Amino acid sequence: MRWYEDEAFWSDFSSTMFSARRGESAARLVESASLLSFPDGARVLDLACGPGLFVVPLARRGDRVTGVDLSPVMLGRAEAACAASGVPARLVRADMLTFVEPASFDVVLNVFTSFGYFDDPRDNARVLRNAHDSLVPGGQLLLDLMGKEVLAGWIGRPQLVELDDGAYVIQRDTILDGWRRLRTDWTLVREEKAREASITCWLYSGAELCAMVEEAGFTDVACFGDFDGAPYDQHASRLVVRGIRP
Ligand SMILES: C[S@@+](CC[C@H](N)C(=O)[O-])C[C@H]1O[C@@H](n2cnc3c(N)ncnc32)[C@H](O)[C@@H]1O
């Protein structure tokens, strides 16, 4: 089994990845961030939507949202979150490697470092081509991940996150293959029991990711340092890349 297919990984580490604080921050971004402002009623595909942190606020403001994820557990949580908020969304269990609905969406979102998971770089390129083909002409792709340059600013510092329930997570990062890939080793300590997991994904600089997005057929490709459209420079907190399907 590949690491991203491990249901238990996403569930066990969900309180650190999908915290209430992250949910609030996603809702604020959807409300106010310029790059997340779409035409009324936009058809939005949230690719690798997880438990719906973006699905819910997007659907609440009237976007017509499809959330796709490989994990039935994550989709179940997204469904429960939509029901609790009384918002409609279509949720589909599918692999981003193969999911394509031709010319069906105005926006494809892929957020919170949900890209670069496949060992074979051609598979990651294929995800971008799928996104391209699922967009209508003029539609936009928005990718948000931890860019190589951003990571370089803080990697090496020990990371310890205390969770609301008293558990804590230790995260250790290791650069592999001359800054091509990153392995992150996580240890979750809860009630004196430790749970370990390792994930390995590709790392992209702004220039590398923009080149991949162009290669997939997008035009007007640009990178930003956050969802407000700040420049991707030494102050950037994320790498956000936008491309338009011609
Ligand atoms: C880091 S989480 C981000 C979730 C969500 N985008 C968010 O902002 O909270 C990555 C998600 O990708 C999903 N995933 C992993 N591999 C996938 C694949 N091959 N196809 C579709 N979803 C996948 C996982 O189940 C998980 O929900």
The ligand as a Tripos MOL2 file, in Angstrom:
@<TRIPOS>MOLECULE
LIG
   27    29     1     0     0
SMALL
NO_CHARGES

@<TRIPOS>ATOM
      1 C1         -3.3320   16.9020    3.0360 C.3       1 LIG1
      2 S1         -4.9490   16.3170    2.8140 S.3       1 LIG1
      3 C2         -5.7520   17.7940    2.2800 C.3       1 LIG1
      4 C3         -7.2360   17.7350    2.2650 C.3       1 LIG1
      5 C4         -7.9600   19.0260    1.9040 C.3       1 LIG1
      6 N1         -7.5730   19.4910    0.5810 N.3       1 LIG1
      7 C5         -7.7490   20.1020    2.9390 C.2       1 LIG1
      8 O1         -7.4120   21.2330    2.5600 O.co2     1 LIG1
      9 O2         -7.9530   19.8710    4.1230 O.co2     1 LIG1
     10 C6         -4.8150   15.3350    1.3510 C.3       1 LIG1
     11 C7         -6.0600   14.5710    0.9470 C.3       1 LIG1
     12 O3         -5.7470   13.8940   -0.2830 O.3       1 LIG1
     13 C8         -6.4550   12.6720   -0.3180 C.3       1 LIG1
     14 N2         -5.7840   11.8240   -1.3120 N.ar      1 LIG1
     15 C9         -4.6000   11.1950   -1.1800 C.ar      1 LIG1
     16 N3         -4.2840   10.5480   -2.3130 N.ar      1 LIG1
     17 C10        -5.3040   10.7700   -3.1720 C.ar      1 LIG1
     18 C11        -5.5520   10.3520   -4.5090 C.ar      1 LIG1
     19 N4         -4.6870    9.5880   -5.1670 N.pl3     1 LIG1
     20 N5         -6.6990   10.7610   -5.1060 N.ar      1 LIG1
     21 C12        -7.6070   11.5320   -4.4310 C.ar      1 LIG1
     22 N6         -7.4080   11.9540   -3.1610 N.ar      1 LIG1
     23 C13        -6.2720   11.5800   -2.5390 C.ar      1 LIG1
     24 C14        -6.3780   12.1750    1.1120 C.3       1 LIG1
     25 O4         -7.3620   11.1950    1.3770 O.3       1 LIG1
     26 C15        -6.5560   13.4760    1.8920 C.3       1 LIG1
     27 O5         -7.9130   13.6810    2.1900 O.3       1 LIG1
@<TRIPOS>BOND
     1     1     2 1
     2     2     3 1
     3     2    10 1
     4     3     4 1
     5     4     5 1
     6     5     6 1
     7     5     7 1
     8     7     8 2
     9     7     9 1
    10    10    11 1
    11    11    12 1
    12    11    26 1
    13    12    13 1
    14    13    14 1
    15    13    24 1
    16    14    15 ar
    17    14    23 ar
    18    15    16 ar
    19    16    17 ar
    20    17    18 ar
    21    17    23 ar
    22    18    19 1
    23    18    20 ar
    24    20    21 ar
    25    21    22 ar
    26    22    23 ar
    27    24    25 1
    28    24    26 1
    29    26    27 1
@<TRIPOS>SUBSTRUCTURE
     1 LIG1         1 GROUP 0 **** ****
